[in-house]
Amino acid sequence: MSEPQQWAFPESLQPKADETQFDLARAMDAVVLVRTEIPEDGFTAGILGTERGGYGVVIRADGLVLTIGYLITEASQIWLTTNRGNVVAGYALAYDQATGFGLIQPLGKLDAPHLNFGVVADVNVGDSAFVLGHGGRAHALKTRLIGKREFAGYWEYVLDEALFTAPAHPQWGGAALLDAQGDLIGIGSLLVQQEVKGESIHVNMFVPIELLTPILDAILKTGCSPYPAHPWLGMYTQDPEGKLVVGNVSPGGPAERAGVQAGDMVLGVGTERVHGLAELFRAIWKLGSAGVDVPLTLARAGDVLRITVKSADRNDFLKKPNLH
């Protein structure tokens, strides 16, 4: 990520205090810079890197920071920086695989305000919104909600209703999505392409804040979601031209151990045919929790194969944070 002084949105795209219905300066100060270091032998190091950067949002008076989970997965070091220049170490409390949220506990006083949660159902497609990154107004963007719809990611991830905005913020990871009243309604996850009126544009995908409310208390008490972990295969599937094709498998993961190979075409789960990523993952998940056997029907070089994968809990493959 570029340092704050190295870039800025054009003035016309930045929100202005006299144009907002909330305290813009306070809202911007609730967003912190997140820097993490991951061991070189971490399970995700080869995919996500050993040095990661993004944003986080203070969501409670005690300084609890909400971010997107991939920034803190397997992190051995976390540093939080406020707009006032305070730098505080952090501890990765949890990464909830189902939602994608990550929680960081500051190990010192952040001295930053917190944001209240908004109501996603009250925000409609077409409504104005704001995407805030660390670094003040230069990294704040006026945007609009252009979609509320299902999202499925190849890393075995599904949201029933993700939030999509345009124009897109170029540094989206952990950014705060605010409604017109200045309340937090989403956390930045991805930059994706979307067809809008026949034109392909970049848009941001946000995880809606409403997914955190039912699990937050349990995470704070136990460090994990109250719900059983989904069965994980370590099978990175893509859906070009409507076909489900295995792009890669995690080394040492369940799919690789069962003999699934890159290039295999996924036809079904057991006797159930599947036609899209979300349909594939939901068919797997309804078989049970992590550890359940997953029967796959695959096509390879003209042959139809039936392979049973012994699923796992993805978290068992990840390095756990150490509290020093």
GIWOVEN-V510995 format. One record per residue. N is the residue number from 1. RES is the residue in three letters. SS is DSSP state (h for helix, s for strand, l for the rest). Layout:
((N RES SS) (N RES SS))
//
This chain:
((1 MET l) (2 SER l) (3 GLU l) (4 PRO h) (5 GLN h) (6 GLN h) (7 TRP l) (8 ALA l) (9 PHE l) (10 PRO l) (11 GLU h) (12 SER h) (13 LEU h) (14 GLN l) (15 PRO l) (16 LYS l) (17 ALA h) (18 ASP h) (19 GLU h) (20 THR l) (21 GLN l) (22 PHE l) (23 ASP l) (24 LEU h) (25 ALA h) (26 ARG h) (27 ALA h) (28 MET h) (29 ASP h) (30 ALA l) (31 VAL s) (32 VAL s) (33 LEU s) (34 VAL s) (35 ARG s) (36 THR s) (37 GLU s) (38 ILE s) (39 PRO l) (40 GLU l) (41 ASP l) (42 GLY l) (43 PHE l) (44 THR l) (45 ALA h) (46 GLY h) (47 ILE h) (48 LEU h) (49 GLY l) (50 THR l) (51 GLU s) (52 ARG s) (53 GLY s) (54 GLY s) (55 TYR s) (56 GLY s) (57 VAL s) (58 VAL s) (59 ILE l) (60 ARG l) (61 ALA l) (62 ASP l) (63 GLY l) (64 LEU l) (65 VAL s) (66 LEU s) (67 THR s) (68 ILE s) (69 GLY h) (70 TYR h) (71 LEU h) (72 ILE l) (73 THR l) (74 GLU l) (75 ALA s) (76 SER s) (77 GLN s) (78 ILE s) (79 TRP s) (80 LEU s) (81 THR s) (82 THR l) (83 ASN l) (84 ARG l) (85 GLY l) (86 ASN l) (87 VAL s) (88 VAL s) (89 ALA s) (90 GLY s) (91 TYR s) (92 ALA s) (93 LEU s) (94 ALA s) (95 TYR s) (96 ASP l) (97 GLN l) (98 ALA l) (99 THR l) (100 GLY l) (101 PHE s) (102 GLY s) (103 LEU s) (104 ILE s) (105 GLN s) (106 PRO s) (107 LEU l) (108 GLY l) (109 LYS l) (110 LEU l) (111 ASP l) (112 ALA l) (113 PRO l) (114 HIS l) (115 LEU l) (116 ASN l) (117 PHE s) (118 GLY l) (119 VAL l) (120 VAL h) (121 ALA h) (122 ASP h) (123 VAL l) (124 ASN l) (125 VAL l) (126 GLY l) (127 ASP l) (128 SER s) (129 ALA s) (130 PHE s) (131 VAL s) (132 LEU s) (133 GLY l) (134 HIS l) (135 GLY l) (136 GLY h) (137 ARG h) (138 ALA h) (139 HIS h) (140 ALA s) (141 LEU s) (142 LYS s) (143 THR s) (144 ARG s) (145 LEU s) (146 ILE s) (147 GLY s) (148 LYS s) (149 ARG s) (150 GLU s) (151 PHE s) (152 ALA s) (153 GLY s) (154 TYR l) (155 TRP l) (156 GLU l) (157 TYR s) (158 VAL s) (159 LEU s) (160 ASP s) (161 GLU s) (162 ALA s) (163 LEU s) (164 PHE s) (165 THR s) (166 ALA s) (167 PRO l) (168 ALA l) (169 HIS l) (170 PRO l) (171 GLN l) (172 TRP l) (173 GLY l) (174 GLY l) (175 ALA l) (176 ALA s) (177 LEU s) (178 LEU s) (179 ASP l) (180 ALA l) (181 GLN l) (182 GLY l) (183 ASP l) (184 LEU s) (185 ILE s) (186 GLY s) (187 ILE s) (188 GLY s) (189 SER s) (190 LEU s) (191 LEU s) (192 VAL s) (193 GLN s) (194 GLN s) (195 GLU s) (196 VAL s) (197 LYS l) (198 GLY l) (199 GLU s) (200 SER s) (201 ILE s) (202 HIS s) (203 VAL s) (204 ASN s) (205 MET s) (206 PHE s) (207 VAL s) (208 PRO s) (209 ILE l) (210 GLU h) (211 LEU h) (212 LEU h) (213 THR h) (214 PRO l) (215 ILE l) (216 LEU h) (217 ASP h) (218 ALA h) (219 ILE h) (220 LEU h) (221 LYS h) (222 THR h) (223 GLY l) (224 CYS l) (225 SER l) (226 PRO l) (227 TYR l) (228 PRO l) (229 ALA l) (230 HIS s) (231 PRO l) (232 TRP s) (233 LEU l) (234 GLY l) (235 MET s) (236 TYR s) (237 THR s) (238 GLN s) (239 ASP l) (240 PRO h) (241 GLU h) (242 GLY h) (243 LYS l) (244 LEU l) (245 VAL s) (246 VAL s) (247 GLY s) (248 ASN s) (249 VAL s) (250 SER l) (251 PRO l) (252 GLY l) (253 GLY l) (254 PRO h) (255 ALA h) (256 GLU h) (257 ARG h) (258 ALA h) (259 GLY l) (260 VAL l) (261 GLN l) (262 ALA l) (263 GLY l) (264 ASP l) (265 MET s) (266 VAL s) (267 LEU s) (268 GLY s) (269 VAL s) (270 GLY l) (271 THR l) (272 GLU s) (273 ARG s) (274 VAL l) (275 HIS l) (276 GLY l) (277 LEU h) (278 ALA h) (279 GLU h) (280 LEU h) (281 PHE h) (282 ARG h) (283 ALA h) (284 ILE h) (285 TRP h) (286 LYS l) (287 LEU l) (288 GLY l) (289 SER s) (290 ALA l) (291 GLY l) (292 VAL l) (293 ASP s) (294 VAL s) (295 PRO s) (296 LEU s) (297 THR s) (298 LEU s) (299 ALA s) (300 ARG s) (301 ALA l) (302 GLY l) (303 ASP s) (304 VAL s) (305 LEU s) (306 ARG s) (307 ILE s) (308 THR s) (309 VAL s) (310 LYS s) (311 SER l) (312 ALA s) (313 ASP l) (314 ARG h) (315 ASN h) (316 ASP h) (317 PHE h) (318 LEU l) (319 LYS l) (320 LYS l) (321 PRO l) (322 ASN l) (323 LEU l) (324 HIS l))
//
